[in-house]
Amino acid sequence: MSTRQDLAWWQKLLVALKLWRPPHRTLHHEVRDMERPPVPRVTGAYGNRVDLGKRRRIVPQSGDPRT
């Protein structure tokens, strides 16, 4: 393992003596530990409901109104 430039001299010494290994952290670890963004609100005229008044489904479902 090569010595990393962001380590202090004593950390490089411990790595060279194989007494310690720096923690393996990549961008994946940074993104995984970030605070998650808030869930966006449901927008639109009907929210998350499906408006079937204008167009019927191709395959009728049991809860659909009969015409």
C-alpha positions in Angstrom: 0.0 0.0 0.0 1.4 3.4 -1.0 1.5 6.2 1.5 -1.1 8.8 1.0 -0.3 12.5 0.9 -3.1 13.5 3.3 -1.6 11.5 6.2 0.6 13.0 8.9 4.2 11.8 9.2 3.4 9.5 12.2 0.5 8.0 10.3 2.8 7.3 7.3 5.2 5.7 9.7 2.5 3.4 11.1 1.4 2.5 7.6 5.0 1.7 6.6 5.4 -0.5 9.7 2.1 -2.2 8.8 0.7 -1.4 12.2 -2.2 0.7 11.0 -4.2 1.1 7.8 -6.1 4.3 7.1 -9.9 3.9 6.8 -11.0 3.2 3.3 -13.4 6.0 2.4 -14.5 6.8 -1.1 -17.1 9.2 -2.6 -19.6 6.4 -2.1 -19.1 6.5 1.6 -19.4 10.3 1.7 -22.6 10.3 -0.3 -24.1 7.4 1.8 -23.5 9.3 5.0 -24.9 12.6 3.8 -28.2 13.9 5.1 -31.0 12.9 2.8 -32.9 15.6 1.1 -36.6 16.1 2.1 -39.2 14.2 0.0 -40.8 16.6 -2.5 -44.5 17.4 -2.1 -47.0 15.9 -4.5 -47.8 18.5 -7.1 -50.5 18.8 -9.7 -54.2 19.4 -9.8 -55.1 15.9 -8.5 -52.2 15.1 -6.2 -51.3 11.5 -6.4 -54.9 10.4 -7.5 -55.5 9.3 -11.0 -58.2 11.2 -12.8 -60.1 8.7 -14.9 -63.0 11.0 -15.8 -61.6 11.9 -19.2 -60.3 8.6 -20.4 -61.2 5.1 -19.5 -58.6 2.4 -18.8 -57.8 -0.1 -21.4 -58.2 -2.9 -18.9 -61.0 -2.0 -16.4 -60.3 -2.5 -12.7 -62.7 -3.6 -10.0 -62.9 -0.1 -8.4 -63.6 1.7 -11.7 -67.1 3.2 -12.2 -69.3 1.3 -14.6 -70.5 3.1 -17.7 
